[in-house]
Amino acid sequence: MSAREAILARVRAATAGTQVPPAPEVIPRAAGTLTEDPLLRFRRLAETSGSTLDAAASPAAAPGRVAAYLKEAGLPQTAVVWPALAALPWAAAGIAAAARAPRATDAIGITAACCGIAETGTLLLLSGGDSPGATSLVPETHIALLPRACIVCDLEAAFARVRAEHGALPRALAFISGPSRTADIEQTIVIGAHGPRRVHIILIG
Amino acid sequence: MEVISDKFRAAAAESLANTQLQRALARIPERFVAARARAAAEFGEFEPLRAAGAAIRERTLARLDVLLERFEAEAVRRGASVHWAVDAAEANRIVLDIARGHGVRRIVKSKSMVTEECALNDALEAAGLEVLETDLGEYILQLARERPSHIIAPVIHKNREEVTELFSARHRRPRSTDIAALCQEAREILRPQFFAADMGISGANFLVAETGSVALFTNEGNGRLVTTLPRVHVAIAGIEKVVETLGELAALARLLPRSATGQAISNYFTLLTGVRGATESDGPEAFHIVLLDNGRSRLLGSELRPILRCIRCGACLNHCPVYQTVGGHAYGWVYPGPMGAVWTPALVGLERARELPEAATFCGQCQVACPVMIPLPDLLRRLRTRTTAEHLRPARERLALNLWGYAARHPRLYALLTAFAARVLYRLGGRRGWVRRLPLAAGWTATRDFPAGEGHTAREVLRRERSG
């Protein structure tokens, strides 16, 4: 008998005749999730988790805001951007943008979130041909564009949105809440473990 | 991994004498217990959420065969390969075969307790492969050649000076005892390794049956690097980790980080489904998922079944007065604390870990903190009963229990003995009425005094009152 058959046979024997308990009637959400204004809550909790926020009137206005952020943070005006964002006027804003997958040396990565989740102030990024997962991960600074209209209440709404728009799940769903961190040494929180040190969100619209 | 759980008493005594360890453990109440309490209060309906979590996990266990088959079918449909391992040795063999099949030399790992359970690193290294732990805590342990002492904070037992020693011996860089500088140093040393690796190994916090996905919760980002950059990804999961739907996953995603670290959500929650698409520039070309039994299917039909709900958050460790006092290494295997005192005897055999279920005060805090409401004190009590029933206690303890059992079944003898004992205690209490030292139990009274009583048993008092 294969390992698969052996394991399943044992599991079947153990579960035979077991009553399946009913599904929970309600899954509680964090207090305020369904009553607070989603945009205000998203902003508040994204800041709590260590992200910074800005706004731009339209996608075309985003590169200007990115340039202003980089200048203020004392960072170079050179970034690797998702190929999906290649058409935005980066050069006009003074940003040398490379639309490709990131390399180990890239310092700034620019992506676009599929949605923002108000419950926890979380970004959802989807992997794809023109949206490499590494862009939000390898560079020290991650800048994410997020259309205001794409802020949803909770995780359930985010899953529903992905399924409605894509059918099957993309290979990687990355739910990102602030810069990477560790508390492994003496339970002291340090920002910037293996992932980005800075997460900057630009709300569009 | 070698099981040394039968040395619990001696190891616990060493832990108590280790002042450095005691200072480290003293951080637990604020960093973990209070953080969880704040997160639960902020959430609001945390108790109904725990009830929902328990129901979801029970629903999984009741249909585990169906959900595993569905998970396998969906994962395979998306291009992943699913492997089944009866025990740790088979899991290690499977991972080794995968590595050989893909011509792998270098492996990066993110933190996974189930690979500790399998001692996977030893197996891979013995076969000549390079394996690098990339979670900061696990990396430190790999340098120190130690095992984790906590399931989510693996180096909780070490201080920064020890990390400095390990890093300066290995990295040959300027010494620093600054925690942020140590983290930066590890980041710089490990970063090129993610790009150089052929294969990434991760665990799985959950498996989602309806989509064939692996869910990971991490903070450092190494989990994402390990599952994004190398061309092969192997995820290893215990068979109990499956849930049916994304909706169930959403509920558990609210419970796990709040119970573990007091975070509303981990920095990175990743849902991985299938292999790199034709147009994608990153993500693994091959995705292998290893489903490990290693004794879990046997538990499913046993009285210990509720432990299979466990989502490995570590809350029961953090809330346990025994864990808080002796730390994780004393438990002698992979899983410490109350959950470890059930998992260890359940997976390696009660005869090799019989002292662990005794290492509980039955204060019940573990059950109160458990996000999926596992009745841990009850499971520990059942293990204690089995320890007695299977004659696993030492001769002296067996004799004492047998004598007590005999007396308890003979009321007159019992009355005589307790009346005698009550008088002895009264005498020992002296003028102040406190017993400071008890013959035959000097160890127990070494750190305790107790009131001596009035020299009569309850029965005697009752009889006197009735007749008077």
HADDOCK unambig.tbl for C-alpha pairs under 7 A between the chains (distance, minus, plus):
assign (segid A and resid 3 and name CA) (segid B and resid 84 and name CA) 5.76 0.50 0.50
assign (segid A and resid 3 and name CA) (segid B and resid 85 and name CA) 5.94 0.50 0.50
assign (segid A and resid 3 and name CA) (segid B and resid 86 and name CA) 5.65 0.50 0.50
assign (segid A and resid 4 and name CA) (segid B and resid 84 and name CA) 5.29 0.50 0.50
assign (segid A and resid 7 and name CA) (segid B and resid 86 and name CA) 6.67 0.50 0.50
assign (segid A and resid 7 and name CA) (segid B and resid 293 and name CA) 6.92 0.50 0.50
assign (segid A and resid 7 and name CA) (segid B and resid 297 and name CA) 6.79 0.50 0.50
assign (segid A and resid 8 and name CA) (segid B and resid 65 and name CA) 5.81 0.50 0.50
assign (segid A and resid 10 and name CA) (segid B and resid 297 and name CA) 5.95 0.50 0.50
assign (segid A and resid 11 and name CA) (segid B and resid 64 and name CA) 6.85 0.50 0.50
assign (segid A and resid 11 and name CA) (segid B and resid 65 and name CA) 5.88 0.50 0.50
assign (segid A and resid 11 and name CA) (segid B and resid 297 and name CA) 5.36 0.50 0.50
assign (segid A and resid 12 and name CA) (segid B and resid 65 and name CA) 6.00 0.50 0.50
assign (segid A and resid 14 and name CA) (segid B and resid 300 and name CA) 5.87 0.50 0.50
assign (segid A and resid 14 and name CA) (segid B and resid 301 and name CA) 4.44 0.50 0.50
assign (segid A and resid 15 and name CA) (segid B and resid 62 and name CA) 5.74 0.50 0.50
assign (segid A and resid 15 and name CA) (segid B and resid 63 and name CA) 6.83 0.50 0.50
assign (segid A and resid 18 and name CA) (segid B and resid 62 and name CA) 5.93 0.50 0.50
assign (segid A and resid 19 and name CA) (segid B and resid 62 and name CA) 6.77 0.50 0.50
assign (segid A and resid 20 and name CA) (segid B and resid 59 and name CA) 5.63 0.50 0.50
assign (segid A and resid 20 and name CA) (segid B and resid 62 and name CA) 5.45 0.50 0.50
assign (segid A and resid 21 and name CA) (segid B and resid 55 and name CA) 6.80 0.50 0.50
assign (segid A and resid 21 and name CA) (segid B and resid 58 and name CA) 6.91 0.50 0.50
assign (segid A and resid 21 and name CA) (segid B and resid 59 and name CA) 5.75 0.50 0.50
assign (segid A and resid 23 and name CA) (segid B and resid 55 and name CA) 6.66 0.50 0.50
assign (segid A and resid 23 and name CA) (segid B and resid 56 and name CA) 6.73 0.50 0.50
assign (segid A and resid 24 and name CA) (segid B and resid 52 and name CA) 5.32 0.50 0.50
assign (segid A and resid 24 and name CA) (segid B and resid 55 and name CA) 6.44 0.50 0.50
assign (segid A and resid 27 and name CA) (segid B and resid 49 and name CA) 6.40 0.50 0.50
assign (segid A and resid 27 and name CA) (segid B and resid 52 and name CA) 6.50 0.50 0.50
assign (segid A and resid 27 and name CA) (segid B and resid 251 and name CA) 6.35 0.50 0.50
assign (segid A and resid 28 and name CA) (segid B and resid 45 and name CA) 6.31 0.50 0.50
assign (segid A and resid 28 and name CA) (segid B and resid 48 and name CA) 6.90 0.50 0.50
assign (segid A and resid 28 and name CA) (segid B and resid 49 and name CA) 5.75 0.50 0.50
assign (segid A and resid 30 and name CA) (segid B and resid 43 and name CA) 4.47 0.50 0.50
assign (segid A and resid 30 and name CA) (segid B and resid 44 and name CA) 6.42 0.50 0.50
assign (segid A and resid 31 and name CA) (segid B and resid 42 and name CA) 6.96 0.50 0.50
assign (segid A and resid 31 and name CA) (segid B and resid 43 and name CA) 5.25 0.50 0.50
assign (segid A and resid 31 and name CA) (segid B and resid 44 and name CA) 5.29 0.50 0.50
assign (segid A and resid 101 and name CA) (segid B and resid 281 and name CA) 6.49 0.50 0.50
assign (segid A and resid 120 and name CA) (segid B and resid 264 and name CA) 6.60 0.50 0.50
assign (segid A and resid 120 and name CA) (segid B and resid 265 and name CA) 6.79 0.50 0.50
assign (segid A and resid 128 and name CA) (segid B and resid 280 and name CA) 5.64 0.50 0.50
assign (segid A and resid 129 and name CA) (segid B and resid 279 and name CA) 4.47 0.50 0.50
assign (segid A and resid 129 and name CA) (segid B and resid 280 and name CA) 4.04 0.50 0.50
assign (segid A and resid 129 and name CA) (segid B and resid 281 and name CA) 6.63 0.50 0.50
assign (segid A and resid 132 and name CA) (segid B and resid 280 and name CA) 6.80 0.50 0.50
assign (segid A and resid 132 and name CA) (segid B and resid 281 and name CA) 6.21 0.50 0.50
assign (segid A and resid 132 and name CA) (segid B and resid 282 and name CA) 6.13 0.50 0.50
assign (segid A and resid 133 and name CA) (segid B and resid 282 and name CA) 6.83 0.50 0.50
assign (segid A and resid 134 and name CA) (segid B and resid 228 and name CA) 6.94 0.50 0.50
assign (segid A and resid 155 and name CA) (segid B and resid 250 and name CA) 6.09 0.50 0.50
assign (segid A and resid 156 and name CA) (segid B and resid 247 and name CA) 6.22 0.50 0.50
assign (segid A and resid 156 and name CA) (segid B and resid 250 and name CA) 6.57 0.50 0.50
assign (segid A and resid 171 and name CA) (segid B and resid 272 and name CA) 5.69 0.50 0.50
assign (segid A and resid 171 and name CA) (segid B and resid 273 and name CA) 4.73 0.50 0.50
assign (segid A and resid 171 and name CA) (segid B and resid 274 and name CA) 5.75 0.50 0.50
assign (segid A and resid 171 and name CA) (segid B and resid 275 and name CA) 6.59 0.50 0.50
assign (segid A and resid 171 and name CA) (segid B and resid 276 and name CA) 6.82 0.50 0.50
assign (segid A and resid 172 and name CA) (segid B and resid 270 and name CA) 6.86 0.50 0.50
assign (segid A and resid 172 and name CA) (segid B and resid 271 and name CA) 5.70 0.50 0.50
assign (segid A and resid 172 and name CA) (segid B and resid 272 and name CA) 4.74 0.50 0.50
assign (segid A and resid 172 and name CA) (segid B and resid 273 and name CA) 6.35 0.50 0.50
assign (segid A and resid 173 and name CA) (segid B and resid 270 and name CA) 5.61 0.50 0.50
assign (segid A and resid 173 and name CA) (segid B and resid 271 and name CA) 5.00 0.50 0.50
assign (segid A and resid 173 and name CA) (segid B and resid 272 and name CA) 6.59 0.50 0.50
assign (segid A and resid 174 and name CA) (segid B and resid 268 and name CA) 6.74 0.50 0.50
assign (segid A and resid 174 and name CA) (segid B and resid 269 and name CA) 6.15 0.50 0.50
assign (segid A and resid 174 and name CA) (segid B and resid 270 and name CA) 4.70 0.50 0.50
assign (segid A and resid 174 and name CA) (segid B and resid 271 and name CA) 6.64 0.50 0.50
assign (segid A and resid 175 and name CA) (segid B and resid 268 and name CA) 5.65 0.50 0.50
assign (segid A and resid 175 and name CA) (segid B and resid 269 and name CA) 4.99 0.50 0.50
assign (segid A and resid 175 and name CA) (segid B and resid 270 and name CA) 6.01 0.50 0.50
assign (segid A and resid 176 and name CA) (segid B and resid 267 and name CA) 5.59 0.50 0.50
assign (segid A and resid 176 and name CA) (segid B and resid 268 and name CA) 4.99 0.50 0.50
assign (segid A and resid 176 and name CA) (segid B and resid 269 and name CA) 6.75 0.50 0.50
assign (segid A and resid 177 and name CA) (segid B and resid 267 and name CA) 4.58 0.50 0.50
assign (segid A and resid 177 and name CA) (segid B and resid 268 and name CA) 6.50 0.50 0.50
assign (segid A and resid 178 and name CA) (segid B and resid 267 and name CA) 6.03 0.50 0.50
assign (segid A and resid 180 and name CA) (segid B and resid 219 and name CA) 5.75 0.50 0.50
assign (segid A and resid 180 and name CA) (segid B and resid 220 and name CA) 5.02 0.50 0.50
assign (segid A and resid 180 and name CA) (segid B and resid 221 and name CA) 5.91 0.50 0.50
assign (segid A and resid 180 and name CA) (segid B and resid 267 and name CA) 6.23 0.50 0.50
assign (segid A and resid 181 and name CA) (segid B and resid 219 and name CA) 5.54 0.50 0.50
assign (segid A and resid 181 and name CA) (segid B and resid 220 and name CA) 4.95 0.50 0.50
assign (segid A and resid 182 and name CA) (segid B and resid 219 and name CA) 6.32 0.50 0.50
assign (segid A and resid 182 and name CA) (segid B and resid 220 and name CA) 5.47 0.50 0.50
assign (segid A and resid 184 and name CA) (segid B and resid 136 and name CA) 6.57 0.50 0.50
assign (segid A and resid 184 and name CA) (segid B and resid 137 and name CA) 5.39 0.50 0.50
assign (segid A and resid 184 and name CA) (segid B and resid 153 and name CA) 5.95 0.50 0.50
assign (segid A and resid 184 and name CA) (segid B and resid 155 and name CA) 6.46 0.50 0.50
assign (segid A and resid 184 and name CA) (segid B and resid 156 and name CA) 6.98 0.50 0.50
assign (segid A and resid 185 and name CA) (segid B and resid 155 and name CA) 6.99 0.50 0.50
assign (segid A and resid 185 and name CA) (segid B and resid 159 and name CA) 6.79 0.50 0.50
assign (segid A and resid 185 and name CA) (segid B and resid 160 and name CA) 6.36 0.50 0.50
assign (segid A and resid 185 and name CA) (segid B and resid 179 and name CA) 6.80 0.50 0.50
assign (segid A and resid 186 and name CA) (segid B and resid 156 and name CA) 6.44 0.50 0.50
assign (segid A and resid 186 and name CA) (segid B and resid 159 and name CA) 5.95 0.50 0.50
assign (segid A and resid 186 and name CA) (segid B and resid 160 and name CA) 6.81 0.50 0.50
assign (segid A and resid 190 and name CA) (segid B and resid 180 and name CA) 5.88 0.50 0.50
assign (segid A and resid 193 and name CA) (segid B and resid 183 and name CA) 6.51 0.50 0.50
assign (segid A and resid 193 and name CA) (segid B and resid 187 and name CA) 6.41 0.50 0.50
assign (segid A and resid 193 and name CA) (segid B and resid 220 and name CA) 5.00 0.50 0.50
assign (segid A and resid 193 and name CA) (segid B and resid 221 and name CA) 6.98 0.50 0.50
assign (segid A and resid 194 and name CA) (segid B and resid 187 and name CA) 5.72 0.50 0.50
assign (segid A and resid 194 and name CA) (segid B and resid 220 and name CA) 5.41 0.50 0.50
assign (segid A and resid 194 and name CA) (segid B and resid 221 and name CA) 5.15 0.50 0.50
assign (segid A and resid 194 and name CA) (segid B and resid 222 and name CA) 5.57 0.50 0.50
assign (segid A and resid 195 and name CA) (segid B and resid 220 and name CA) 6.39 0.50 0.50
assign (segid A and resid 195 and name CA) (segid B and resid 221 and name CA) 4.80 0.50 0.50
